[in-house]
């Protein structure tokens, strides 16, 4: 219900802004990426970028150790042509070899008069991670440098090296509070989020940053405050008293949920004082998210149930009363059942059923109102009805028919809500979904529900296998993915999946291989088909067959002998996911994968992907290399 309310209100800042945070790696703001300058950040010099690329591809001369190569790069970084210096510093970050040799000399470069040397060095120290912890003090000093680009990279590096000293926490908190550059503020907040200090040491700084005019800063602050959960309650209570931050505080409380129950009195006070309907609605959503622990706000919520200034306010109030399981709201909610406002009428029925879950009459009335809402011409109301049914907890036999009737709805959000609602019924919906697989027009919906149920849908495996016989390629691939989500319990589908390993359609073929991999050792009967798949002319398919064989036969030396060469070849793929999967599969076959060591070392030292570097290093450790 809460999610649907946010949808139809459409002015919650968190929903609009959080993707700016969640798409970036933890603790690292987007500008930290090499060759991807931040907005207003100076672009890389073309000559330096070109030199760095050449240096990255260079390999140590015969007989030269990693320490020798590092010393050579450090010499180039310390003096000479500026572009060559930049390239050498960047390449040290790319390789991050010989930390004991490199870090002390890089620390000296942080004091270089050339600002580009300085910020590149800070960035490179960040690439060394915890091995550069001794640079923390010098990086902290750069947080007050006059150049915001230097400040920015120093903040990012402090997050990456993992120094959790009070001095680093204080310096980053001060940067959040005092910086005049939003890029620096974002980087410092992200670093604090990565380091996870005691909330008391940073919440005051976050409170200041919450008043920023930059939406991206606000988004990161909201994310950071929410990550502190109930510890942020005192800050949130103060923010609720400030007209400039009250709305944002409500959005954070809604995200935290019951752990922020101590904000209920402040929310009640806000509801009693504000006349702004948008703020009232967001505060009501916040109260509802607190659950039964926010009964202190009940009188204030109840007063808004009869609001006439904005038709949405009483709907949000009805939702909140049900969510907190209000004790004195029955009469007003009963009256709302006769409202001309269809949305309010539906939510009142939902709330009464939530307050009295053992009242069969209330439950049946809610199901009737919500299923009627599913057929409304108003897509917003249909969405809310589907979500409300999902959270109602009504018996499957009462709810499923009405939800299935919406299978043909052309609105993708409504269809997604229907799938969520049906899947929320758990294993009780599996028999109906299995029967629906027999009807081509219902098959796609049934497969989506079963996919979402995952292992709980194991009872549908025979029906899924049967449905493969007369499905088109797209639906077959969809069924394969459902079987993959079911996992080992989908072993009875092995024979059917094995037949698809050689299918001419690449989506059918690859989804079948993926499903066999997810089934694991229980799919051993597919070993011959997958072994044949190693001969596929498409190197991706051959590598995928090897991944699956590694999962099915992790201890079979003969199978590994055939599969390892394809995984080594896959390590050189341009596809990041392929390199990652091949590196991980080689880890499964570690005792048979010594031939992969040279290529794995190259990836661990210089792959562009952090995930691939990590997987390669992990596999090397398992191999013992």
N, C-alpha and C positions, 0 to 999 in steps of 0.2 A: 504493500500500500504506500509506504513512504516513497519508494522510487517513482511510482506513478504520479504522486502529488508533485514531486519535483518536476516531472515532465510537463504537467499541465500548468504549472506556475511559470516555468521557463525564464525565471530571472534569478535563479540561484547562482551566485558567482562561482562557487566551488565546482559545480558541474561543468561550467564553461572553461575554467582556468586550470584545473588540475591536470588535464592532459599535457600542459606545458611542463609539468614536473615529472609525471609518471613515464613520459617517453624518454627521459634522460636517465643515464645510468645513476645508481645510488651514489650520492655524494659528489657528483660531477656534473657541472652545468655544461650545456652544449658547447660553449666557446672553447672548452678545454681541448676539444679534439684537434689534432694537428691538421693543418690545411683547411680548417673550417672556422675562420675568424668569427668572433661575436659581432653583433650589430655595433657599428662604430669602432670595432677593434681594428687596428692596422692589419692589412692583409700581409701574408708572407711575401718577402722579397722573391721575385721569380728566380733570381740566380741562386738564392739560398735553398729554395725548394728543389730546384734542379740538382744542386750539389748534394742535398740531403738524400735525394732519391738514388743518386749514383753511389753515395757512400753506403746506403742501406744494402744495395745489391753487392757491394764489394765483400770479398771473403778474405780472411787472413791469409797471408802468403804461407807457403809450405814451411813448416817448422815454427811458425809464429803462433804464440798462445793468445788466448783471449785477453790476458793481462797486457801482452805486448801491443795488441790492437787498441786496447783502451788507452794505454800510455800515448800511443801515436795520436789518437783522437784528442786526448787532453792537451797535447802539445799544440795541435792545430786550433783548439778552442781558446787557448790562452793568449795567442798573439798572431799578428799577421793580417791578411786581408779580411775585412769584415764579413763578407759573404761566406768565405771559407770557415770562419769562426762559427757563424750561425749554423752552417751545415754540420760541422763537427759536434756541436752541442746537441743538435737535433738527433744525430745518429747515436750519440751516447744514450739518449732517452729511448730510442728504438731498440737498441740492443740490451740496455741496462745490465751489462756484464761487469764483473770485477768490481763490485760495490766498494770493497775495502780500499781499492786503488782510486776509484773515481770520486766517491762522495767527498772526501776531504778537500780535493782540489776544486770540485764544483762549488763547494761552500765559499771558497775564496772568490770565485767568479760572481757570486751574488753581490759583491761590492764593486764590480766593474763599472766604470763611468758610462759605458754604452748601455742605455736602457734596454735595447734589444737583446744584448748579451745577458743582462740581468733577468728579464722575464723568461727568456728561453731556458736559462739555467734553472730557475724555479720550477718551470714545467718539467724539465728533465729529472730533477730531484723527485718530483712527484711520481714519475714513471718508475723510479727505483723502489717506491713503496716503503714498507717498514725498514728496509735496509738503509734508508736515508734518514732515519730518526734523529741522528746527531745534528741534522740541519734545522731542527725545529726552532731553535732560538733565533737563528739568522732569518728564517722565513717569517717568524713573528715580527721581527723588526721591520720587514718590508711592508707589513700591513699599514704602516703610517707613511710610506713613501709618497712623494708628491705625484708620482705617475700612477693613475688608476689601473693601467694594464699590468704593471708590476704588482700592485696590491691584489688584483684579481688572481693572477697565477700563484701568488704566495698563498692565498686563501685556499685555492684548489689543492695545492701541494700539501698543505697542512692536513687536509682531510685524507689525502691519499697515503701519506706516510704513517698515519694512525697514531700520532702523538696525543695521548689523552691526559696530559698534564694540566693542572689548574691554570698555569700560565697560558697555555694554548687556548683553553676554553675562554679565559678572560679576554685574550686578544681578539679572538673571533667574535665574541659577544660585543666587544667595543666596536669592531668594524661594522657589525650589523646596526648598531645604534647610531654611530657617528658618520659613517661614510655618506658622501654626497653623490656617489656614483652607484646607480642601481645595479650595475653588473657586479660590482664588488659586494654589495649587499646580498645579492642572490648567491654568489659563490661562498660567502661566509656562512650563510644559512645552510646551504647544501653541505658544507664541511661539518658544521655542527650536527646536522642530521646523520651524517656518516659516523661521527665519533660518539654520539649518544652521551653527552654529559649529564650530570645531575640537573633535572629540570629547573631547580631553584636558581641555578647559575646563569641561565640563558633566557628565561621567560620574560624578564623585564625588557631585555633587548628586543625580543620578538614582539612585545606589545608596542614598542615604538615603531618597529618596521611595519606593523599592521596598518599604520596610518599613511603608508607610502602612496604616492600617486601612480606608481607603476603597477599595472595589473599582474605582471609576471612576478614581481616581488611579493605582492599580496598572496598570490597563489602558493608560492613556496612557504611563506609564513604560515598560512593556514594548514598546509600539509605538515609542517614541523610541529605546530602547536597540537594538532590532532594526534601526532605520533606520541605525545606525552600523556595522552589519555586523561585519566582522572587527576593526575598531578597538575594539570593546567587549569583546574577548576577555579582557583583563586584569581588567576589572570582573567579568565573568562567572566567571572563575576564583575571584575572591574571594567572589562570591556563592555559588558551589558549596560553599565551605567553611563557610558560615553556615547552620545548620539552618533558620533562619527564611526564608531566601531561596533555598535550593537548588532547590526544586521549580520556582519561577518562573524561575530561571536556566536550568533545563533546557528550559522551554517557549520561552524566547527563543533558545537555541542551536538548537532544532529549526527555528525560523523562519528563522534566518540561514543554516543549512546549511553547506556545505563551507568557507565563508570563516571559520568559527569552529573550524577543525580543531585549533587550538592548545589548545582546551579538552579534548581527548581524554584526556590524563593525569589531569586533575582529575575528569572523568567516571568514569574507571576507578577512581580512589580512592574516589569516592562509591559506586559500585556494590559495591565491596569492603567498605564499612563499614556502609551503611544496611541496616536490616532491614525497612523499611517498603515493602510491595509496591507501593503507588501511586507512591512516589518511584522505586523500581527501574524500574518500567515507563516512567515519563516520562524517566528517564535513558537507558534503552535506546532510546527513540524519538529522543532527542537524538543518541546515538551513531550510529544508523542514518542520520540526516539528514546527518552529516558525510561519509558515503561512505568510499571506500578510504583517505582521509587519516586515518582514526581507528583504524588497526590497533593502535595502542598500547593500545586498550581491549579488544582481542580476548580475552585471558585472563579478564578480569573478566566479560565477556559470556558466555563459554563456561561459566563456573562456574554461571551462572544458568539454563542450558538444562535442567538437571536439577532445578530448584527444585520442591518439592512443596507448599509452603505456600500458593501461589496459582497456580491453573492458567493464569492469564493471563501470568504472568511468563515461563515458558519460550516461550510463543508470541511475545512481544515480543523475547526473546533470539534466537529463530530468525530473525525478521525482521531484526534488527540484524546478525546474522552474514552474511546474504545481502547486505544493503545495503552492508556494508563490504568484501565479497568476502574473507571470512576465509580464512586460509591453512592453519589447523590444525584445522578444525572438521568435516571430512568424516565421520569415524568417528561422532562424536556425532550429527550430523544424519542419517546413515544409520540409526542406532539409533532416532531419533525417528520415522522412517517407520513403525515398528511400534507407535507409541504408541496407546493407547486414546483419547487426547485428539484428536478429529478436527481441531480447529483447529491443534494443534501438528503433526499429521501433514501437513496441507496446507501449512503454512508451511515445514516442513522441505524438502518437495519443491520449493517455490518458491525457497528459499535455495540449494539445491544447483544448480538450474538457473542462478541468477544468478551463482554462483561459477564455474560451468563452462558458459558460454554455447555453447561449441562441442560439448558432449557431447550428441549427439542423444538418447541414452537418457534422460539427465537431463531434457532439455527435454520429451520426450514424456511422461515420468512426471509432470512438473509440470503440463502441460496436462491430463492425465487427472485428477489430483487436484483441480485448480482447477475444471475443468468439472463434476466431481462435486459440488464445493462449491456451485456455482451452483444445484443442485437441492435443497440442504439445506432442512429445515423452519425452520432457524434463520436469520432474516433478517440477523442480524449476520454470520454466516459467509458468507452469499450475497454481502453487500456486499463483504466482504474478498476473496472469490474474484474478483469482477468487477474490483476495483481491482488485484488482483495480476496478473490476466491482462493488464490494460492496461499494466502496467510490465514484463511478462516479455519482450516482444519476440519472441514466437513467431510463426510464419508464419500468415497470415490463414486459409489453408485448414484449419488445425488448430483455430483458435479461433472463427471466425465462426459455424459451425453451432450450437455450444453457446450462444453469446451470443444468437443470434437465437431460439433455443428459449425464452428468457426474456421474449420480447416481451409475453407476456400476464400477466406478474407484476403484481399489483395494488399492490405497495408502490412508491410514487413514487421513493424513494431507490434502490431496486434498479434500476428502469427508467433512472434518470439514470446510474447506474454502467454499465449495459449500453450506453447511448448513448456515454458517454465512452470505454468500452473499444473499441467498434466504430470510433469516430472516430479513436482513437489508431492504428489500423491504416493510416490515411492513404489514399492513392489506391487501394491494393490492395483496399479494401472497396467501391469505387464500382460495379464490375460487379454484385456481389451485391445492393447496395442498389438499383440500377436494376431488377434482376429482381424484387426484393421489392415495388417500386412497383406491379407488375401485380396483386398480391394485396391486396384491400381491407383484410383483417385485419392485414397487415404494413405497410401504407402509412405510417401515422403514424410508426412507429419508423424506417422508411427515410428519411422526410423530415427527422426530427430529426437523424439521423446526417449527412445531406447538408448540412443547415443548419450544423452544427458544423464540417464540413470546409471550408465556404466556397469560395474559388476552386479548391481541390483537387478539388471535385466537378463541375467543368465538363463532364466526360464524361457526366454524368447529365442534362444539360439536355433532350435529346430525350425521355427517359423521364419527366421531370417534366412536360413539356408534354403528353405523352400522358395522364398520370394526371389532368390537369385535367378531361378530358372527362367522367369519370364520378365525380367527387368531390363531396362535399357542400360547403356554403359554408365551414364551419370548416376543412376539409382544403384547400380551394382557397386560403384565406388563408395557411395554413401553407406550402403549396407556393410561393406568391408570395414569402413571406419567405425561403425557401430560395434562390430565384432572386436575390433582393436580395443575399444574402450571397455568392453566386457572383460577382455584379458584372458588369463589362463582358462577360465570357465567356458570360453568359446572353443575349446579344443574339438568338440564334435564337428566344427565347421572346417577342420583342417583339410579334408579331401577336396571340398568345394573350392577352398582358397588356393590349394595347390594347382588346381586346374587353371586358375586365373593368372598364375605366375607368368604364363606364356601368352596371355591375351594380347591381341594386336593394339588395343586401346591402352595408352600409357597410364591413364588415371586408374583404370581397372587393374592393370598389372602392378603398379606401384602401391596402390592401396591394399592389394592382396598381400604383397610382400611385407608391408608395414604391419598388417594384422597378424601374420604368422610370427613376426618378430615379437609382437606384444603378447602373443599366446605363450611363447617361449618353449621350454623343453617338452611341453605337452603336445607340441606340433611336430614331433620328430618324424611323423609319416610324410611330411612335406620335404624332407631333406633331399630326396632325389630331384624333385622339381626345382628346388632352389639351387642345387649344385649345377643343374643344367642351365639355370639362369645366370651363373657366373660367366657363361659364354656369350651373353648378350652383347651385341655390338655397341650399345649405348653404355658408356663407362659408368654413368650414374646408376643405371639399373643393375649392372654387374656388382657395383659396390653395395647397393641396397640389398641384393641377395646375400652378399657376404655378411652384412650387418645382421640379417635375420638368422643366418647359420651360426653366427657367434652367440646369439641369444638362445638358440635351440640346442646347440651342441658345444657348449663352452669348453668341455674337456676332451674333445675328439681331435687327436693329433692329425689324422688323415684329412678330416674336413678342414681343419685350420690350415694345413699345408696348401690346400686348394684356394682357400679364401683370403689368406693374408696378402698375397700379391695384389689382389684387386683393392684391398683396403689401402695398401701403400700407394697405389696409383691414385686412389681417391683423395689422398692427402694433398695432392697437387691440383685438385679441382679449383676452378675459379669461384665455385659456390661455397660460401662460408659454412653453411649448414652441412654440406657434404664433407668438408674437411673436419668439422667438429665430430660428426657421427663416426667417421672412419677412425679418428684418433681414439674415441671412446670404445669402439668395437675392438680395436687392437689391444686396449687395456683388458678386455675380457679374455682375449687370447694371448695375454702377456708372455707366457712361457714359450709360445711358438712364434713370437713377433720380433726376434732380435734383428732381423733384416730391415725392420722399419726404423731402427734407432737413428741412423743419419738424418732421415727426412723428419722424424719427430723432433730432433734437436734443432733443426732449422726452424720448424714451426714454433717451438717453445721459445726460441730466441728472437724471432722476427716477424711472426705473423701479424697482420694488421688487426686481427680480432683478439680481444682480451680472452674471450671464451675459448678460442682455439688454442691460444698459447697455454692457458691453464690446463686444458684437456691433454695436450701433448706432454706437458710437464708431469702431469699425474700418471700418464701411461708409461713414460720413461722411468718414473719411480717404481711402478709395478714390475716393469721389465728388469729393474735393477741396474739401469744404465744412468 
